[in-house]
Amino acid sequence: MLTEPWTVRTGTGSYYKVFTPYWKAVRALYAPPPPQPRLESLQASQKLNTDNLDAWQLHPHKPDWSDGLSSAWRPGEAGAKDRLGAFLQKGIGFYDRHRNRPDLDHGTSRLSPHLAWGEIAPSTIWRAVQHHISAHEADVDGAMVFLSELVWRDFAYVLLFHKPNLAIENYNQDFDLMPWRASETDLLAWQQGQTGYPIVDAGMRELWTTGWMHNRVRMIVASFLTKHLLLPWQHGETWFWDTLVDADAASNSASWQWTAGSGADAAPYFRVFNPISQGEKFDETGDYVRKWCPELSRLPGKYLYAPWKADPVTLAKAGIRLGHTYPAPIIEHTAGRQRALDAYATLKRRRDAA
């Protein structure tokens, strides 16, 4: 972390429950400590009987499902520093404009796995970004938005410190009255990227293959699970915890609760992401969906995010049979949105009656 979760306090001595004032406080107060000298040696745990990694039997087999992870990541401190260097060179100056674009390679830093596994310290990143700003003043806007995301990670730990059961219990206890659905079929379709909404399916398939998902797409798939499908956010939090290489106890649970509306400083309950317009807006080139949903690769951009709107001739030319080569929508968007709004209205009535 940048700071311990009990150190940054409000004027009344409480912890921050809203991110923006927390970010302003950290930005005003934080100064990274000086870097520590490099260790000459590191003594391994005495519990390890061998340093032969093959003997630990960590690698998956029958089947080996890790090829996608191996091609996407270079674990370790050296990989983290290379990733940071590439981002400072190619991405940080555009971060404020490109961070929501999953179709761009350098729109985000992809440092989250290295942070989650302790392969690079957030203070190291902070120092590097500040040094970059001093030499490249034109990049300051993108750099400050990026640093705010680093502080969001700390903010999530503040919440977790004060609410240790954040991964399983609603931060806002009113949501204990939420009329969630139960559907193993819908949950499985979401997990497998078979919802019939291309931007959602692309994200879930990227996650399964690489262990990572672009942050904008994380919000889209989380909204789809908790709002269109009306399934408890805990299902999504658990799935992300099991599949993300950057799974983080604080950020994962805080972000899921933010999307569901049950968290601190949460998204408004009536904010239901439209998975069609979100794809059109942020996957501008269509490269992201075409990469992860290759069965749609020949579909014209006009229909890429809503294949069911294409006429039979267009679908045939693209080699698509809805319900066979690609699923039909698991729920119609307008109906899913209205069901979510009705559920939140029921929650409000139950809360007022309690």
Secondary structure as UniProt FT lines:
FT   TURN            5..7
FT   TURN            11..12
FT   HELIX           19..29
FT   TURN            46..47
FT   HELIX           53..56
FT   HELIX           67..72
FT   HELIX           77..90
FT   HELIX           92..94
FT   HELIX           95..98
FT   TURN            99..100
FT   TURN            102..103
FT   TURN            105..106
FT   HELIX           112..116
FT   TURN            117..118
FT   HELIX           122..135
FT   HELIX           137..139
FT   HELIX           140..162
FT   TURN            164..168
FT   HELIX           173..177
FT   HELIX           184..191
FT   TURN            192..193
FT   HELIX           198..210
FT   HELIX           215..223
FT   HELIX           224..228
FT   HELIX           233..243
FT   TURN            245..246
FT   HELIX           249..260
FT   TURN            264..265
FT   TURN            269..270
FT   HELIX           275..282
FT   TURN            284..285
FT   HELIX           287..292
FT   HELIX           294..296
FT   TURN            297..298
FT   HELIX           301..303
FT   TURN            304..305
FT   HELIX           307..309
FT   HELIX           312..317
FT   TURN            318..319
FT   TURN            323..325
FT   HELIX           333..353
//
